């Protein structure tokens, strides 16, 4: 006859002492307290499933009381009676919790950041991570990325907006969108929820670099540049800035080793470009003439536009803007960066060049129909025609002529 099990009491559990070996104190229904030789008190549940004896741990006493352990036992017994193995349920729950941690927004975001780190400048990479750590991770970092709702992301963005950093809030939404799209691509999210928030934040007042885009005023500026009484190197930079319309930093740090004047090409390496992609600038006949003349003075320097104090350093980042001020153009009228807006506006609105040719030459991100970024030589023949046409147009403005695009030529056909 099986031995009758006397249910445990709180007093007996509390006062159970370790012996020289592990001791099991049974409560009935498969539940028992394992008192280890070292003094630990562990709740365990013994049951049979599919003809096999199994055990399930319920935690330790006193964190799990006798009443708590009995409640866990009854839940487990109901699972067994329903044909469900409580041990397998426990394993599945544990795996789900581990998956939630591995697929939390912060884990995915840091993985994304690490994956694309090499494509950014160090400063840009630090800015992205600092924004995530300060404005997103405290609120969404531990949440499984697949469970985050648009309203939760919006609440995080609202906090940024509330401190007066609306532009930063927009940038953070963009970054979060990239993280969500990476999660989709790696099978950890269903979609990019940031897209639902378009229009949810107030628009940022658009800022433009001051630029002259009226052809008559451009003509006056070009003539003022040709008559510039400052240094010869700075004057050459001023003459090339509208002609090449690269970013000011790309121009002032240009190196002679990047130029092939015979081929009429300037190859800017990826590390000097904002988007970290090599860029090719076709040189017009006028640009080559200026560069050859300048080469006689600075050709023995590494830099095309060396500093006035040392040929071992490039021209300062304020040289072109300072020259514009000397010529009477204040910062609200024209800047070195404004030559890009000048070229973009006239090439599009006056010369009717195809927009994708202009965007390529501005070194903006342009993708083919399959979503792939074009390489630096894309539409090179058309861009060479465009750059020569642009230089001819500028020459015509200085002479007071009205230059019109040739049919077909403007489109690179």
N, C-alpha and C positions, 0 to 999 in steps of 0.2 A: 504494500500500500504506500503510495507516494507520501513523502513527508509534507505536512501542512505548513504553508508559509505564513508566518505572522507578519502583517504589514509593519513597515517601519514607522517610527514616530520622530517628531522633530528632536525630542530629547535624545533618542538613541543615535540619530545621525550626528547631532552636535557633539556628543560625548564619545563617539567612536574613536578608539586609539589604535595607532599602528602596532603591528605585531612583527615577528621576524620574517614574515612573508606577506604577500598580497592577500587580502581577505575580501570576500564578496558578501555583502549584506543584502539579501533579497527582499523586495517589496511586493512581488507578485506581478503577474501579467508580463513577465520578461524584463521588468525594471530591477536593477540592483545598483548598490553603491559599492564601488571598488575602492577599498582603503589600502593604499600602497604602503610598502614598508618604510617609505620616507615620510609618510604622513599626509599624502595627497588624498583627496576625496573626489572621485570621479563618477558621474552618473553614466551608466551604460544600459543599453536596451538590447536584449537578445530575442531574435525572431527567426522564423523559418520562411523562406520564399523559394518557390520552385524546387522544393525538396532539399534546399541547402540551408544550413544554419549560418546566420549572419549577425553582426553586431553594429550598433549605431551609438556614437557618443553624443551625450546631451549637455556636456559642459561640466564644470566643477562646482562643488559646494564650498562656500556659501553663496557664490555668485548666482548659482541656480539652486533655488530652494527645493524642498521635498515636493511642495505643491506644484512648482513649475515643472519639475521632472515628471510628475504624474500627468500633467497636461500634455507634455511632449509625447509621453508614452501612448496616451489615448489617441492622439493625432496620428501617430505612426501605425497603431493597430488598425485604425480605420483605413489607412492607405493599403495595408496588407490585405484587409478584407475586401477591398475594392480591386485587388489585383495590381496594385502599384507598389513597387519596391521603394520604401522610404530612403534607403541608402543611395539608390540611383537618383532620386529627387534631390538629395543633399549634394551629390556630385554635380548635377546639372546647375543647381543654384550657385555653387562655388565657382563653376566655370563661367557662369553669367556675370558674376561679380568681377571676376578677373578680366573678362572681356570688356566690361564697362570701364575699368581702370585703364586698360590698354588702349581703348578707343575713346577716351575722354577728349574733350576739345583741346586741352593743353598738350596732351601727348601727341595728338595729330598735328597741332600747330607747330610744335617744336620739330617734329619730324619733317614737315613741309619746309620750315625755315632752314633746317640743315641741308635738305635736298637742293634748295635753290640758292644757297649761300654764295656759291662761286659765281653766280650771275650778277651779283650786286656789288656796289662799292662798299667798303667796310662801314662807312658812316651810315649808308642807307640800311644796311643789315642791322646795325645797332638800333637805329630809329624804329624799325619795324618791331623788333623784339621788345624794346622798352615800352612801346605803346600797348602791345599785347599784355605784358606783365603788369602794367599799371592800370589799364582800363578794361581788360577783358577777362584775364585769368581769375581775378578775385571773385567774379560773378558767374562765369561760365566754365572756368578751367576744369573743374572736377565732373562736370556734366557729360554723360555719353553724347558724343556729337550727333548721333542719329536721333536723339530725343529733344534736342534744342529747338524751341519754337521761335518763329520770327519775333513774337512779342518779347521774348526774353532778350534777344539780341538788341532789340530797339530800346529796352530799358537801360542796357549798358551804354548804348550810344547817347541816350538822353542825359545820362550823368555827365558825359563829356561835354555835350552841348550846354548843360546848365552852368558849367564853369567858364563859359564864354569861348570855348574852343570848337566852334562849329566846323571849321575847315578840317580840323583833326578828326572830328566825328565822322565826316564824310570819308576821310582817308582810311579810318579804322574799318568802316563798313566795307570798303574795297578790299582791304587785307583779309578780313573775315570771309569775304566771298571767295578769295583765292584758296583759303584753307578749306572751306566747304567743298569747293570743286575738286581739290586734291583728295578729300575724303571720299567723294563720289567715285573718283578714278581708281581709288584703292579699295573700293568695296565696303567702306565703313559709313556711308551716308547715302540717302536716297536722292537728295537734290541740294542745290545751293539755295538756302532759305533767305540769304541776304537780298536776293532779287525781289522778294516780296516787299522790301523796305524802300524801293525806289519812290521818291516823292514824300517819304515819311519825315525826312528832315528838311528844314528850310534850306533853300539854295544859298550857296555862298556867293557873295558879290564878286563877280569875275574881275580878276586883276590882269592888266595887260602891261607889258613892257612898253614904255613910251616909244612911239614910232611915227615916222612921217610916211604917209602913203599917197599923198597928193602929188601927181607927176610934176607939176610946176614947182612945188616946194622941194621935191627930190632933186630936181635940176639945180636949184639954188644950193642945196647941201653939197652936191657933188662938186660944184664949182668952188665952194668954200673949202672943201677938202683938198682940191688941187692947189689952192692958194695957201694952204696951211703953212705958217711960218715957224712951226716948232721943229723938232728933230726929224731927220729924214726917215728913220726907222718907223717912227710913229705915223708919219704921213703915209708910208707904204701900207701899214696895217689898216689905216683909215680907207685907203683906196681899195684894198682887197676885201674889206669887211662887207660892203654891199654887193660886191661881185661874186663872192663865194658863199655868203650868208651861212657860215658855220657858227656854232656857239662861240662866244667870246673866249672862253677858256681853251677851246680847241685851236683857235687861231693864234692866240698869244704864245702858246706852248709848242707851236709847230716846230718840227725839227727838219733840217735839210735832208736827212736820211730818208724821210718819208716821201720826198718829191722825185718824180721822174719828169723833168721839164721837157725832154725830147718827146716823150709819149703824151705830155700834157695831162699828167695825173698826179693827184695827191692822195696817198693811201694812209689814212689815219688808223693806227692800231687800236684794237678793241679796248685795251686798258686805259686809253685816253678818251673814250667815248662814254657818254652818260649811260647808254643802254648796254655797254660792254660788248658791242658788236663792231667789228672792223667796218670802216666807212670809206668809200671811194669818192673823191671830189674831182670831176673833170675840170680841167683848167682851160679857160678861153685863151685866145691869142693875147688879149690885153693883160690877163693875169700873168701869163708866162713872161711877157715883156717887163712887167713890174718886178717879178721875182728874179729875173736875170740881172736887172739893174741892182737890185738889193743884194744879190749874191756876191757882187764885187766888193761889197762892204762887210757883210756878215757871213760870207761863205765859209770862213775858217772857224766859225763858231758852231756849236752843236745846234743852237737855236736860230731860227729864221729871224725872229724878233728878240734879240737879246736885250737885257736890261741896260739902261744908260750908265749904270755903275759897274757892271761886270758882264762880260761875255759868257760867263759860266752860269748865268741865271737868265730865265726868260723875262720878257717884259712884264711889268706889274699888272695886276688885274684891273687897275683903275686908269691905266694909261690912255686907252681909247676914250673912256668917258670924260677924263680930265681934258683931253684935246677937244672934245665936242663942247665942253663948257667954255674953253678959251675962244672957240669960234662963235660963241654967243648962244648955243643951244642948251637950255636948262634941262634938268632931269625929267621934267614933265613933258618935254617936247621930243627928245630923242636920246636913246641909249645905245650902247654897243649891241645889246641883244635885240634892239629894235630893227636892225638891218634884216633880221629873219622875217619879221612880220611884214616889212616893206616888200621883200622879194615874194613872199607868199601871196600877198594881196595883189600885186601888180601882175605876177605870172598867171594868177587865176582870173582876175577880173578884167584885166586889160589885154594880156597876151593870150588868154584862153588856153593855157597849157593843161593837159590832163592832170587832174588832182593827184593821182597816184604817182606820177613822175615827180611832182613837187614834194609830196610827202617822203618819197624815197630820198630825194636830195636834201631834205631837212633832217634826215636820219631819224624819222619817226617810225614807229612800229607799223609795218604794212604787211598783211598776210595774203597768201594766195587763196584761191577758192577752197582749198583743202585745209585751211587754217594754219599753214606752215609759213614761218617768216621767210621773206625773200632774202637772198644773199646780197652781198654788197655790189655785185656786178649786174643786178637785175635792171633791165631796160637801159643798159649802159649807152648804147648807140643813141637812143632818144634823149637821154639826159645830157650827153655831150652836145647835141644840137641845141637843146634847151639852154645850156650854160653859155654857149656862144651867142645865141640869140639874145639872152639876157644882158650880156656884156655890150653887145651892139646897141641894144635899147638904151642902156645907161649912157653910152657915148652919144647917142642921138639926143638924149635929154640935155646933156651939157651943151650941145651945139644949138639947142633950141628947135631941133627937128621933131616931128611927130612920127614916131616909128610904129608901124602896124605889123602884126604878124602875117607871115606868108601863109596862104591857104595850105592846109595839110602839114606844113612844117611845124606849126605850133603844137600839133598833136603827135609829132614824131612819126608821122606816117610815111 
